[in-house]
Amino acid sequence: MGHVNHYDLHKMVKAGMVTGIKLNYNSKPEFCKACIKAKAIHKSFPKKSQTKYKNYGDKVIADTWGPSQVKSLGQK
């Protein structure tokens, strides 16, 4: 099922949408580092640059996030 949130998992099990899972209905969600990091706020790129560039390579934009400090469910 991947990483389903606590509320939705309870709802699916109670509605019979998922079978074969024993679930404690009194359980509370636990703190999840991966969820918090995945929901981190980021600033969007501006629609138009305020700086004028003259030469090729003067402005480089790259996605350089990582490596993650939290392992995925697949241990990556």
PQR file with spaces between the fields and no chain letter, atoms N, CA, C, O and H, PARSE charges and radii, in Angstrom:
ATOM       1  N    MET     1       0.815   -1.204    0.000 -0.4000 1.5000
ATOM       2  CA   MET     1       0.000    0.000    0.000 -0.0000 2.0000
ATOM       3  C    MET     1       0.849    1.253    0.000  0.5500 1.7000
ATOM       4  O    MET     1       0.312    2.361   -0.037 -0.5500 1.4000
ATOM       5  N    GLY     2       2.145    1.104    0.040 -0.4000 1.5000
ATOM       6  CA   GLY     2       2.986    2.298    0.051 -0.0000 2.0000
ATOM       7  C    GLY     2       2.926    2.986    1.396  0.5500 1.7000
ATOM       8  O    GLY     2       2.888    2.322    2.432 -0.5500 1.4000
ATOM       9  H    GLY     2       2.581    0.205    0.070  0.4000 1.0000
ATOM      10  N    HIS     3       2.917    4.292    1.395 -0.4000 1.5000
ATOM      11  CA   HIS     3       2.934    5.074    2.625 -0.0000 2.0000
ATOM      12  C    HIS     3       1.607    5.822    2.768  0.5500 1.7000
ATOM      13  O    HIS     3       1.530    7.027    2.528 -0.5500 1.4000
ATOM      14  H    HIS     3       2.949    4.831    0.554  0.4000 1.0000
ATOM      15  N    VAL     4       0.577    5.093    3.159 -0.4000 1.5000
ATOM      16  CA   VAL     4      -0.772    5.652    3.298 -0.0000 2.0000
ATOM      17  C    VAL     4      -0.883    6.372    4.634  0.5500 1.7000
ATOM      18  O    VAL     4      -0.342    5.903    5.635 -0.5500 1.4000
ATOM      19  H    VAL     4       0.640    4.114    3.354  0.4000 1.0000
ATOM      20  N    ASN     5      -1.582    7.513    4.664 -0.4000 1.5000
ATOM      21  CA   ASN     5      -1.711    8.218    5.938 -0.0000 2.0000
ATOM      22  C    ASN     5      -2.633    7.455    6.891  0.5500 1.7000
ATOM      23  O    ASN     5      -3.484    6.675    6.464 -0.5500 1.4000
ATOM      24  H    ASN     5      -2.021    7.894    3.851  0.4000 1.0000
ATOM      25  N    HIS     6      -2.451    7.689    8.148 -0.4000 1.5000
ATOM      26  CA   HIS     6      -3.102    6.954    9.229 -0.0000 2.0000
ATOM      27  C    HIS     6      -4.628    6.997    9.128  0.5500 1.7000
ATOM      28  O    HIS     6      -5.290    5.965    9.234 -0.5500 1.4000
ATOM      29  H    HIS     6      -1.759    8.323    8.495  0.4000 1.0000
ATOM      30  N    TYR     7      -5.175    8.177    8.925 -0.4000 1.5000
ATOM      31  CA   TYR     7      -6.637    8.343    8.862 -0.0000 2.0000
ATOM      32  C    TYR     7      -7.235    7.536    7.712  0.5500 1.7000
ATOM      33  O    TYR     7      -8.230    6.836    7.900 -0.5500 1.4000
ATOM      34  H    TYR     7      -4.638    9.016    8.838  0.4000 1.0000
ATOM      35  N    ASP     8      -6.638    7.629    6.526 -0.4000 1.5000
ATOM      36  CA   ASP     8      -7.176    6.914    5.366 -0.0000 2.0000
ATOM      37  C    ASP     8      -7.069    5.405    5.527  0.5500 1.7000
ATOM      38  O    ASP     8      -7.963    4.676    5.096 -0.5500 1.4000
ATOM      39  H    ASP     8      -5.830    8.197    6.374  0.4000 1.0000
ATOM      40  N    LEU     9      -6.001    4.927    6.136 -0.4000 1.5000
ATOM      41  CA   LEU     9      -5.855    3.491    6.372 -0.0000 2.0000
ATOM      42  C    LEU     9      -6.963    2.981    7.288  0.5500 1.7000
ATOM      43  O    LEU     9      -7.569    1.947    7.008 -0.5500 1.4000
ATOM      44  H    LEU     9      -5.275    5.519    6.487  0.4000 1.0000
ATOM      45  N    HIS    10      -7.230    3.692    8.370 -0.4000 1.5000
ATOM      46  CA   HIS    10      -8.327    3.317    9.280 -0.0000 2.0000
ATOM      47  C    HIS    10      -9.654    3.261    8.523  0.5500 1.7000
ATOM      48  O    HIS    10     -10.421    2.308    8.658 -0.5500 1.4000
ATOM      49  H    HIS    10      -6.738    4.532    8.597  0.4000 1.0000
ATOM      50  N    LYS    11      -9.905    4.279    7.742 -0.4000 1.5000
ATOM      51  CA   LYS    11     -11.155    4.391    6.996 -0.0000 2.0000
ATOM      52  C    LYS    11     -11.329    3.215    6.022  0.5500 1.7000
ATOM      53  O    LYS    11     -12.416    2.644    5.929 -0.5500 1.4000
ATOM      54  H    LYS    11      -9.282    5.054    7.632  0.4000 1.0000
ATOM      55  N    MET    12     -10.260    2.853    5.299 -0.4000 1.5000
ATOM      56  CA   MET    12     -10.337    1.762    4.325 -0.0000 2.0000
ATOM      57  C    MET    12     -10.568    0.411    5.006  0.5500 1.7000
ATOM      58  O    MET    12     -11.350   -0.405    4.516 -0.5500 1.4000
ATOM      59  H    MET    12      -9.377    3.316    5.374  0.4000 1.0000
ATOM      60  N    VAL    13      -9.889    0.170    6.138 -0.4000 1.5000
ATOM      61  CA   VAL    13     -10.049   -1.102    6.848 -0.0000 2.0000
ATOM      62  C    VAL    13     -11.458   -1.208    7.424  0.5500 1.7000
ATOM      63  O    VAL    13     -12.096   -2.255    7.305 -0.5500 1.4000
ATOM      64  H    VAL    13      -9.254    0.833    6.536  0.4000 1.0000
ATOM      65  N    LYS    14     -11.950   -0.138    8.047 -0.4000 1.5000
ATOM      66  CA   LYS    14     -13.308   -0.155    8.620 -0.0000 2.0000
ATOM      67  C    LYS    14     -14.368   -0.357    7.551  0.5500 1.7000
ATOM      68  O    LYS    14     -15.381   -1.008    7.808 -0.5500 1.4000
ATOM      69  H    LYS    14     -11.432    0.712    8.144  0.4000 1.0000
ATOM      70  N    ALA    15     -14.157    0.190    6.349 -0.4000 1.5000
ATOM      71  CA   ALA    15     -15.136    0.075    5.267 -0.0000 2.0000
ATOM      72  C    ALA    15     -15.028   -1.259    4.527  0.5500 1.7000
ATOM      73  O    ALA    15     -15.824   -1.537    3.629 -0.5500 1.4000
ATOM      74  H    ALA    15     -13.334    0.718    6.141  0.4000 1.0000
ATOM      75  N    GLY    16     -14.048   -2.083    4.898 -0.4000 1.5000
ATOM      76  CA   GLY    16     -13.891   -3.381    4.244 -0.0000 2.0000
ATOM      77  C    GLY    16     -13.216   -3.283    2.875  0.5500 1.7000
ATOM      78  O    GLY    16     -13.238   -4.244    2.106 -0.5500 1.4000
ATOM      79  H    GLY    16     -13.402   -1.858    5.627  0.4000 1.0000
ATOM      80  N    MET    17     -12.627   -2.150    2.571 -0.4000 1.5000
ATOM      81  CA   MET    17     -11.947   -1.970    1.289 -0.0000 2.0000
ATOM      82  C    MET    17     -10.607   -2.698    1.255  0.5500 1.7000
ATOM      83  O    MET    17     -10.080   -2.985    0.180 -0.5500 1.4000
ATOM      84  H    MET    17     -12.609   -1.370    3.196  0.4000 1.0000
ATOM      85  N    VAL    18     -10.056   -2.996    2.436 -0.4000 1.5000
ATOM      86  CA   VAL    18      -8.786   -3.709    2.565 -0.0000 2.0000
ATOM      87  C    VAL    18      -9.013   -4.875    3.493  0.5500 1.7000
ATOM      88  O    VAL    18      -9.629   -4.722    4.548 -0.5500 1.4000
ATOM      89  H    VAL    18     -10.484   -2.763    3.309  0.4000 1.0000
ATOM      90  N    THR    19      -8.526   -6.035    3.117 -0.4000 1.5000
ATOM      91  CA   THR    19      -8.668   -7.214    3.977 -0.0000 2.0000
ATOM      92  C    THR    19      -7.292   -7.765    4.317  0.5500 1.7000
ATOM      93  O    THR    19      -6.309   -7.483    3.632 -0.5500 1.4000
ATOM      94  H    THR    19      -8.025   -6.160    2.260  0.4000 1.0000
ATOM      95  N    GLY    20      -7.235   -8.551    5.380 -0.4000 1.5000
ATOM      96  CA   GLY    20      -5.984   -9.185    5.777 -0.0000 2.0000
ATOM      97  C    GLY    20      -5.100   -8.321    6.650  0.5500 1.7000
ATOM      98  O    GLY    20      -3.949   -8.678    6.902 -0.5500 1.4000
ATOM      99  H    GLY    20      -8.034   -8.780    5.937  0.4000 1.0000
ATOM     100  N    ILE    21      -5.607   -7.192    7.119 -0.4000 1.5000
ATOM     101  CA   ILE    21      -4.832   -6.312    7.991 -0.0000 2.0000
ATOM     102  C    ILE    21      -5.487   -6.282    9.360  0.5500 1.7000
ATOM     103  O    ILE    21      -6.683   -6.019    9.485 -0.5500 1.4000
ATOM     104  H    ILE    21      -6.542   -6.901    6.915  0.4000 1.0000
ATOM     105  N    LYS    22      -4.691   -6.553   10.383 -0.4000 1.5000
ATOM     106  CA   LYS    22      -5.172   -6.410   11.757 -0.0000 2.0000
ATOM     107  C    LYS    22      -4.756   -5.026   12.220  0.5500 1.7000
ATOM     108  O    LYS    22      -3.571   -4.692   12.242 -0.5500 1.4000
ATOM     109  H    LYS    22      -3.719   -6.766   10.281  0.4000 1.0000
ATOM     110  N    LEU    23      -5.735   -4.235   12.585 -0.4000 1.5000
ATOM     111  CA   LEU    23      -5.469   -2.835   12.903 -0.0000 2.0000
ATOM     112  C    LEU    23      -6.037   -2.488   14.269  0.5500 1.7000
ATOM     113  O    LEU    23      -7.180   -2.831   14.574 -0.5500 1.4000
ATOM     114  H    LEU    23      -6.697   -4.506   12.567  0.4000 1.0000
ATOM     115  N    ASN    24      -5.250   -1.814   15.088 -0.4000 1.5000
ATOM     116  CA   ASN    24      -5.696   -1.321   16.380 -0.0000 2.0000
ATOM     117  C    ASN    24      -6.410    0.008   16.130  0.5500 1.7000
ATOM     118  O    ASN    24      -5.769    1.006   15.801 -0.5500 1.4000
ATOM     119  H    ASN    24      -4.322   -1.536   14.840  0.4000 1.0000
ATOM     120  N    TYR    25      -7.712    0.021   16.282 -0.4000 1.5000
ATOM     121  CA   TYR    25      -8.495    1.221   15.986 -0.0000 2.0000
ATOM     122  C    TYR    25      -8.253    2.359   16.977  0.5500 1.7000
ATOM     123  O    TYR    25      -8.652    3.495   16.725 -0.5500 1.4000
ATOM     124  H    TYR    25      -8.232   -0.790   16.549  0.4000 1.0000
ATOM     125  N    ASN    26      -7.611    2.063   18.089 -0.4000 1.5000
ATOM     126  CA   ASN    26      -7.288    3.100   19.069 -0.0000 2.0000
ATOM     127  C    ASN    26      -5.901    3.697   18.847  0.5500 1.7000
ATOM     128  O    ASN    26      -5.486    4.588   19.588 -0.5500 1.4000
ATOM     129  H    ASN    26      -7.286    1.139   18.294  0.4000 1.0000
ATOM     130  N    SER    27      -5.185    3.216   17.839 -0.4000 1.5000
ATOM     131  CA   SER    27      -3.826    3.709   17.601 -0.0000 2.0000
ATOM     132  C    SER    27      -3.854    5.151   17.109  0.5500 1.7000
ATOM     133  O    SER    27      -4.833    5.614   16.524 -0.5500 1.4000
ATOM     134  H    SER    27      -5.522    2.492   17.237  0.4000 1.0000
ATOM     135  N    LYS    28      -2.767    5.833   17.362 -0.4000 1.5000
ATOM     136  CA   LYS    28      -2.606    7.231   16.938 -0.0000 2.0000
ATOM     137  C    LYS    28      -1.453    7.298   15.939  0.5500 1.7000
ATOM     138  O    LYS    28      -0.540    6.475   16.002 -0.5500 1.4000
ATOM     139  H    LYS    28      -1.971    5.457   17.838  0.4000 1.0000
ATOM     140  N    PRO    29      -1.482    8.264   15.019 -0.5600 1.5000
ATOM     141  CA   PRO    29      -0.381    8.367   14.056  0.2800 2.0000
ATOM     142  C    PRO    29       0.934    8.696   14.753  0.5500 1.7000
ATOM     143  O    PRO    29       0.962    9.443   15.731 -0.5500 1.4000
ATOM     144  N    GLU    30       2.031    8.123   14.234 -0.4000 1.5000
ATOM     145  CA   GLU    30       3.357    8.389   14.775 -0.0000 2.0000
ATOM     146  C    GLU    30       4.048    9.442   13.924  0.5500 1.7000
ATOM     147  O    GLU    30       3.697    9.639   12.761 -0.5500 1.4000
ATOM     148  H    GLU    30       2.008    7.515   13.440  0.4000 1.0000
ATOM     149  N    PHE    31       5.025   10.113   14.502 -0.4000 1.5000
ATOM     150  CA   PHE    31       5.814   11.096   13.780 -0.0000 2.0000
ATOM     151  C    PHE    31       6.590   10.404   12.669  0.5500 1.7000
ATOM     152  O    PHE    31       7.216    9.371   12.906 -0.5500 1.4000
ATOM     153  H    PHE    31       5.311    9.953   15.447  0.4000 1.0000
ATOM     154  N    CYS    32       6.559   10.946   11.480 -0.4000 1.5000
ATOM     155  CA   CYS    32       7.240   10.339   10.331 -0.0000 2.0000
ATOM     156  C    CYS    32       8.163   11.371    9.688  0.5500 1.7000
ATOM     157  O    CYS    32       7.690   12.335    9.086 -0.5500 1.4000
ATOM     158  H    CYS    32       6.051   11.785   11.287  0.4000 1.0000
ATOM     159  N    LYS    33       9.471   11.175    9.811 -0.4000 1.5000
ATOM     160  CA   LYS    33      10.447   12.112    9.246 -0.0000 2.0000
ATOM     161  C    LYS    33      10.278   12.251    7.737  0.5500 1.7000
ATOM     162  O    LYS    33      10.361   13.358    7.205 -0.5500 1.4000
ATOM     163  H    LYS    33       9.855   10.392   10.300  0.4000 1.0000
ATOM     164  N    ALA    34      10.039   11.132    7.039 -0.4000 1.5000
ATOM     165  CA   ALA    34       9.908   11.167    5.579 -0.0000 2.0000
ATOM     166  C    ALA    34       8.723   12.036    5.160  0.5500 1.7000
ATOM     167  O    ALA    34       8.827   12.792    4.194 -0.5500 1.4000
ATOM     168  H    ALA    34       9.971   10.233    7.471  0.4000 1.0000
ATOM     169  N    CYS    35       7.597   11.942    5.872 -0.4000 1.5000
ATOM     170  CA   CYS    35       6.423   12.759    5.535 -0.0000 2.0000
ATOM     171  C    CYS    35       6.716   14.242    5.738  0.5500 1.7000
ATOM     172  O    CYS    35       6.337   15.065    4.905 -0.5500 1.4000
ATOM     173  H    CYS    35       7.512   11.328    6.657  0.4000 1.0000
ATOM     174  N    ILE    36       7.376   14.584    6.817 -0.4000 1.5000
ATOM     175  CA   ILE    36       7.685   15.981    7.113 -0.0000 2.0000
ATOM     176  C    ILE    36       8.618   16.543    6.045  0.5500 1.7000
ATOM     177  O    ILE    36       8.401   17.649    5.551 -0.5500 1.4000
ATOM     178  H    ILE    36       7.684   13.915    7.493  0.4000 1.0000
ATOM     179  N    LYS    37       9.651   15.791    5.690 -0.4000 1.5000
ATOM     180  CA   LYS    37      10.599   16.276    4.679 -0.0000 2.0000
ATOM     181  C    LYS    37       9.945   16.384    3.312  0.5500 1.7000
ATOM     182  O    LYS    37      10.282   17.280    2.538 -0.5500 1.4000
ATOM     183  H    LYS    37       9.828   14.893    6.091  0.4000 1.0000
ATOM     184  N    ALA    38       9.021   15.492    3.001 -0.4000 1.5000
ATOM     185  CA   ALA    38       8.343   15.524    1.697 -0.0000 2.0000
ATOM     186  C    ALA    38       7.418   16.728    1.575  0.5500 1.7000
ATOM     187  O    ALA    38       7.137   17.190    0.470 -0.5500 1.4000
ATOM     188  H    ALA    38       8.748   14.764    3.630  0.4000 1.0000
ATOM     189  N    LYS    39       6.948   17.232    2.705 -0.4000 1.5000
ATOM     190  CA   LYS    39       6.034   18.367    2.689 -0.0000 2.0000
ATOM     191  C    LYS    39       6.747   19.694    2.937  0.5500 1.7000
ATOM     192  O    LYS    39       6.099   20.715    3.171 -0.5500 1.4000
ATOM     193  H    LYS    39       7.176   16.856    3.603  0.4000 1.0000
ATOM     194  N    ALA    40       8.077   19.681    2.887 -0.4000 1.5000
ATOM     195  CA   ALA    40       8.843   20.900    3.136 -0.0000 2.0000
ATOM     196  C    ALA    40       8.479   21.968    2.104  0.5500 1.7000
ATOM     197  O    ALA    40       8.270   21.673    0.927 -0.5500 1.4000
ATOM     198  H    ALA    40       8.602   18.852    2.697  0.4000 1.0000
ATOM     199  N    ILE    41       8.411   23.195    2.566 -0.4000 1.5000
ATOM     200  CA   ILE    41       8.045   24.318    1.699 -0.0000 2.0000
ATOM     201  C    ILE    41       9.268   24.737    0.882  0.5500 1.7000
ATOM     202  O    ILE    41      10.388   24.759    1.392 -0.5500 1.4000
ATOM     203  H    ILE    41       8.582   23.435    3.522  0.4000 1.0000
ATOM     204  N    HIS    42       9.046   25.060   -0.360 -0.4000 1.5000
ATOM     205  CA   HIS    42      10.121   25.565   -1.213 -0.0000 2.0000
ATOM     206  C    HIS    42       9.640   26.809   -1.939  0.5500 1.7000
ATOM     207  O    HIS    42       8.444   27.016   -2.141 -0.5500 1.4000
ATOM     208  H    HIS    42       8.136   25.042   -0.774  0.4000 1.0000
ATOM     209  N    LYS    43      10.593   27.620   -2.318 -0.4000 1.5000
ATOM     210  CA   LYS    43      10.257   28.834   -3.054 -0.0000 2.0000
ATOM     211  C    LYS    43      10.187   28.503   -4.539  0.5500 1.7000
ATOM     212  O    LYS    43      11.010   27.742   -5.046 -0.5500 1.4000
ATOM     213  H    LYS    43      11.565   27.453   -2.154  0.4000 1.0000
ATOM     214  N    SER    44       9.221   29.063   -5.227 -0.4000 1.5000
ATOM     215  CA   SER    44       9.104   28.824   -6.658 -0.0000 2.0000
ATOM     216  C    SER    44      10.072   29.728   -7.418  0.5500 1.7000
ATOM     217  O    SER    44      10.498   30.772   -6.926 -0.5500 1.4000
ATOM     218  H    SER    44       8.551   29.681   -4.815  0.4000 1.0000
ATOM     219  N    PHE    45      10.402   29.295   -8.628 -0.4000 1.5000
ATOM     220  CA   PHE    45      11.258   30.105   -9.478 -0.0000 2.0000
ATOM     221  C    PHE    45      10.465   31.317   -9.959  0.5500 1.7000
ATOM     222  O    PHE    45       9.270   31.202  -10.229 -0.5500 1.4000
ATOM     223  H    PHE    45      10.056   28.446   -9.028  0.4000 1.0000
ATOM     224  N    PRO    46      11.112   32.471  -10.070 -0.5600 1.5000
ATOM     225  CA   PRO    46      10.407   33.636  -10.612  0.2800 2.0000
ATOM     226  C    PRO    46      10.058   33.395  -12.082  0.5500 1.7000
ATOM     227  O    PRO    46      10.775   32.677  -12.778 -0.5500 1.4000
ATOM     228  N    LYS    47       8.978   33.982  -12.549 -0.4000 1.5000
ATOM     229  CA   LYS    47       8.547   33.804  -13.933 -0.0000 2.0000
ATOM     230  C    LYS    47       9.501   34.489  -14.911  0.5500 1.7000
ATOM     231  O    LYS    47       9.646   34.053  -16.053 -0.5500 1.4000
ATOM     232  H    LYS    47       8.395   34.566  -11.984  0.4000 1.0000
ATOM     233  N    LYS    48      10.144   35.552  -14.463 -0.4000 1.5000
ATOM     234  CA   LYS    48      11.051   36.287  -15.342 -0.0000 2.0000
ATOM     235  C    LYS    48      12.271   36.731  -14.535  0.5500 1.7000
ATOM     236  O    LYS    48      12.146   37.215  -13.410 -0.5500 1.4000
ATOM     237  H    LYS    48      10.026   35.906  -13.535  0.4000 1.0000
ATOM     238  N    SER    49      13.437   36.560  -15.123 -0.4000 1.5000
ATOM     239  CA   SER    49      14.672   36.941  -14.451 -0.0000 2.0000
ATOM     240  C    SER    49      14.772   38.452  -14.340  0.5500 1.7000
ATOM     241  O    SER    49      14.391   39.168  -15.266 -0.5500 1.4000
ATOM     242  H    SER    49      13.539   36.167  -16.037  0.4000 1.0000
ATOM     243  N    GLN    50      15.278   38.942  -13.225 -0.4000 1.5000
ATOM     244  CA   GLN    50      15.498   40.370  -13.033 -0.0000 2.0000
ATOM     245  C    GLN    50      16.890   40.785  -13.511  0.5500 1.7000
ATOM     246  O    GLN    50      17.199   41.973  -13.593 -0.5500 1.4000
ATOM     247  H    GLN    50      15.587   38.360  -12.473  0.4000 1.0000
ATOM     248  N    THR    51      17.718   39.796  -13.821 -0.4000 1.5000
ATOM     249  CA   THR    51      19.090   40.060  -14.245 -0.0000 2.0000
ATOM     250  C    THR    51      19.233   39.762  -15.730  0.5500 1.7000
ATOM     251  O    THR    51      18.655   38.797  -16.230 -0.5500 1.4000
ATOM     252  H    THR    51      17.466   38.831  -13.754  0.4000 1.0000
ATOM     253  N    LYS    52      19.983   40.568  -16.419 -0.4000 1.5000
ATOM     254  CA   LYS    52      20.254   40.361  -17.846 -0.0000 2.0000
ATOM     255  C    LYS    52      21.581   39.608  -17.972  0.5500 1.7000
ATOM     256  O    LYS    52      22.590   40.027  -17.404 -0.5500 1.4000
ATOM     257  H    LYS    52      20.452   41.351  -16.012  0.4000 1.0000
ATOM     258  N    TYR    53      21.580   38.523  -18.698 -0.4000 1.5000
ATOM     259  CA   TYR    53      22.779   37.730  -18.893 -0.0000 2.0000
ATOM     260  C    TYR    53      23.273   37.906  -20.315  0.5500 1.7000
ATOM     261  O    TYR    53      22.480   37.916  -21.257 -0.5500 1.4000
ATOM     262  H    TYR    53      20.760   38.183  -19.160  0.4000 1.0000
ATOM     263  N    LYS    54      24.583   38.046  -20.474 -0.4000 1.5000
ATOM     264  CA   LYS    54      25.174   38.334  -21.784 -0.0000 2.0000
ATOM     265  C    LYS    54      25.762   37.093  -22.457  0.5500 1.7000
ATOM     266  O    LYS    54      25.694   36.963  -23.679 -0.5500 1.4000
ATOM     267  H    LYS    54      25.228   38.038  -19.709  0.4000 1.0000
ATOM     268  N    ASN    55      26.332   36.193  -21.681 -0.4000 1.5000
ATOM     269  CA   ASN    55      27.040   35.045  -22.247 -0.0000 2.0000
ATOM     270  C    ASN    55      26.366   33.728  -21.889  0.5500 1.7000
ATOM     271  O    ASN    55      25.756   33.590  -20.829 -0.5500 1.4000
ATOM     272  H    ASN    55      26.388   36.299  -20.688  0.4000 1.0000
ATOM     273  N    TYR    56      26.489   32.764  -22.795 -0.4000 1.5000
ATOM     274  CA   TYR    56      25.972   31.423  -22.548 -0.0000 2.0000
ATOM     275  C    TYR    56      26.657   30.850  -21.313  0.5500 1.7000
ATOM     276  O    TYR    56      27.884   30.876  -21.219 -0.5500 1.4000
ATOM     277  H    TYR    56      26.985   32.876  -23.656  0.4000 1.0000
ATOM     278  N    GLY    57      25.883   30.335  -20.368 -0.4000 1.5000
ATOM     279  CA   GLY    57      26.434   29.756  -19.148 -0.0000 2.0000
ATOM     280  C    GLY    57      26.517   30.720  -17.986  0.5500 1.7000
ATOM     281  O    GLY    57      26.902   30.318  -16.888 -0.5500 1.4000
ATOM     282  H    GLY    57      24.886   30.313  -20.444  0.4000 1.0000
ATOM     283  N    ASP    58      26.163   31.997  -18.194 -0.4000 1.5000
ATOM     284  CA   ASP    58      26.186   32.961  -17.085 -0.0000 2.0000
ATOM     285  C    ASP    58      25.146   32.603  -16.023  0.5500 1.7000
ATOM     286  O    ASP    58      25.342   32.866  -14.837 -0.5500 1.4000
ATOM     287  H    ASP    58      25.850   32.323  -19.086  0.4000 1.0000
ATOM     288  N    LYS    59      24.046   32.005  -16.457 -0.4000 1.5000
ATOM     289  CA   LYS    59      22.995   31.610  -15.523 -0.0000 2.0000
ATOM     290  C    LYS    59      22.721   30.118  -15.721  0.5500 1.7000
ATOM     291  O    LYS    59      22.388   29.676  -16.821 -0.5500 1.4000
ATOM     292  H    LYS    59      23.886   31.791  -17.421  0.4000 1.0000
ATOM     293  N    VAL    60      22.869   29.351  -14.636 -0.4000 1.5000
ATOM     294  CA   VAL    60      22.624   27.910  -14.689 -0.0000 2.0000
ATOM     295  C    VAL    60      21.627   27.574  -13.590  0.5500 1.7000
ATOM     296  O    VAL    60      21.806   27.976  -12.441 -0.5500 1.4000
ATOM     297  H    VAL    60      23.140   29.709  -13.743  0.4000 1.0000
ATOM     298  N    ILE    61      20.569   26.832  -13.942 -0.4000 1.5000
ATOM     299  CA   ILE    61      19.570   26.393  -12.974 -0.0000 2.0000
ATOM     300  C    ILE    61      19.589   24.875  -12.948  0.5500 1.7000
ATOM     301  O    ILE    61      19.497   24.233  -13.994 -0.5500 1.4000
ATOM     302  H    ILE    61      20.423   26.506  -14.876  0.4000 1.0000
ATOM     303  N    ALA    62      19.708   24.298  -11.756 -0.4000 1.5000
ATOM     304  CA   ALA    62      19.754   22.843  -11.633 -0.0000 2.0000
ATOM     305  C    ALA    62      19.037   22.410  -10.367  0.5500 1.7000
ATOM     306  O    ALA    62      18.974   23.156   -9.389 -0.5500 1.4000
ATOM     307  H    ALA    62      19.782   24.820  -10.907  0.4000 1.0000
ATOM     308  N    ASP    63      18.507   21.216  -10.394 -0.4000 1.5000
ATOM     309  CA   ASP    63      17.877   20.615   -9.225 -0.0000 2.0000
ATOM     310  C    ASP    63      18.946   19.790   -8.520  0.5500 1.7000
ATOM     311  O    ASP    63      19.321   18.719   -8.998 -0.5500 1.4000
ATOM     312  H    ASP    63      18.559   20.611  -11.188  0.4000 1.0000
ATOM     313  N    THR    64      19.436   20.280   -7.391 -0.4000 1.5000
ATOM     314  CA   THR    64      20.561   19.617   -6.729 -0.0000 2.0000
ATOM     315  C    THR    64      20.208   19.103   -5.337  0.5500 1.7000
ATOM     316  O    THR    64      21.093   18.954   -4.495 -0.5500 1.4000
ATOM     317  H    THR    64      19.131   21.150   -7.003  0.4000 1.0000
ATOM     318  N    TRP    65      18.928   18.830   -5.082 -0.4000 1.5000
ATOM     319  CA   TRP    65      18.524   18.363   -3.754 -0.0000 2.0000
ATOM     320  C    TRP    65      19.060   16.966   -3.512  0.5500 1.7000
ATOM     321  O    TRP    65      19.062   16.134   -4.420 -0.5500 1.4000
ATOM     322  H    TRP    65      18.209   18.951   -5.766  0.4000 1.0000
ATOM     323  N    GLY    66      19.509   16.703   -2.310 -0.4000 1.5000
ATOM     324  CA   GLY    66      19.873   15.346   -1.940 -0.0000 2.0000
ATOM     325  C    GLY    66      21.319   15.253   -1.513  0.5500 1.7000
ATOM     326  O    GLY    66      22.041   16.248   -1.572 -0.5500 1.4000
ATOM     327  H    GLY    66      19.506   17.379   -1.573  0.4000 1.0000
ATOM     328  N    PRO    67      21.758   14.095   -1.088 -0.5600 1.5000
ATOM     329  CA   PRO    67      20.947   12.906   -0.874  0.2800 2.0000
ATOM     330  C    PRO    67      20.071   13.040    0.363  0.5500 1.7000
ATOM     331  O    PRO    67      20.391   13.794    1.282 -0.5500 1.4000
ATOM     332  N    SER    68      18.974   12.309    0.380 -0.4000 1.5000
ATOM     333  CA   SER    68      18.040   12.371    1.489 -0.0000 2.0000
ATOM     334  C    SER    68      18.658   11.770    2.740  0.5500 1.7000
ATOM     335  O    SER    68      19.416   10.803    2.662 -0.5500 1.4000
ATOM     336  H    SER    68      18.715   11.696   -0.366  0.4000 1.0000
ATOM     337  N    GLN    69      18.336   12.339    3.884 -0.4000 1.5000
ATOM     338  CA   GLN    69      18.821   11.807    5.162 -0.0000 2.0000
ATOM     339  C    GLN    69      17.913   10.700    5.673  0.5500 1.7000
ATOM     340  O    GLN    69      18.238   10.042    6.662 -0.5500 1.4000
ATOM     341  H    GLN    69      17.720   13.124    3.947  0.4000 1.0000
ATOM     342  N    VAL    70      16.770   10.482    5.008 -0.4000 1.5000
ATOM     343  CA   VAL    70      15.807    9.470    5.433 -0.0000 2.0000
ATOM     344  C    VAL    70      15.697    8.430    4.333  0.5500 1.7000
ATOM     345  O    VAL    70      15.499    8.778    3.169 -0.5500 1.4000
ATOM     346  H    VAL    70      16.506   11.016    4.205  0.4000 1.0000
ATOM     347  N    LYS    71      15.825    7.145    4.690 -0.4000 1.5000
ATOM     348  CA   LYS    71      15.715    6.074    3.699 -0.0000 2.0000
ATOM     349  C    LYS    71      14.270    5.890    3.264  0.5500 1.7000
ATOM     350  O    LYS    71      13.345    6.083    4.052 -0.5500 1.4000
ATOM     351  H    LYS    71      15.986    6.862    5.636  0.4000 1.0000
ATOM     352  N    SER    72      14.083    5.514    1.997 -0.4000 1.5000
ATOM     353  CA   SER    72      12.761    5.208    1.493 -0.0000 2.0000
ATOM     354  C    SER    72      12.312    3.839    1.996  0.5500 1.7000
ATOM     355  O    SER    72      13.089    3.126    2.631 -0.5500 1.4000
ATOM     356  H    SER    72      14.834    5.357    1.356  0.4000 1.0000
ATOM     357  N    LEU    73      11.074    3.473    1.718 -0.4000 1.5000
ATOM     358  CA   LEU    73      10.593    2.154    2.137 -0.0000 2.0000
ATOM     359  C    LEU    73      11.414    1.047    1.474  0.5500 1.7000
ATOM     360  O    LEU    73      11.525   -0.050    2.023 -0.5500 1.4000
ATOM     361  H    LEU    73      10.443    4.053    1.202  0.4000 1.0000
ATOM     362  N    GLY    74      11.989    1.320    0.301 -0.4000 1.5000
ATOM     363  CA   GLY    74      12.846    0.367   -0.393 -0.0000 2.0000
ATOM     364  C    GLY    74      14.299    0.450    0.049  0.5500 1.7000
ATOM     365  O    GLY    74      15.175   -0.144   -0.579 -0.5500 1.4000
ATOM     366  H    GLY    74      11.899    2.211   -0.145  0.4000 1.0000
ATOM     367  N    GLN    75      14.560    1.184    1.128 -0.4000 1.5000
ATOM     368  CA   GLN    75      15.901    1.347    1.728 -0.0000 2.0000
ATOM     369  C    GLN    75      16.878    2.052    0.794  0.5500 1.7000
ATOM     370  O    GLN    75      18.075    1.772    0.847 -0.5500 1.4000
ATOM     371  H    GLN    75      13.848    1.667    1.638  0.4000 1.0000
ATOM     372  N    LYS    76      16.411    2.941   -0.045 -0.4000 1.5000
ATOM     373  CA   LYS    76      17.286    3.709   -0.944 -0.0000 2.0000
ATOM     374  C    LYS    76      17.690    5.009   -0.269  0.5500 1.7000
ATOM     375  O    LYS    76      18.426    5.805   -0.852 -0.5500 1.4000
ATOM     376  H    LYS    76      15.438    3.168   -0.089  0.4000 1.0000
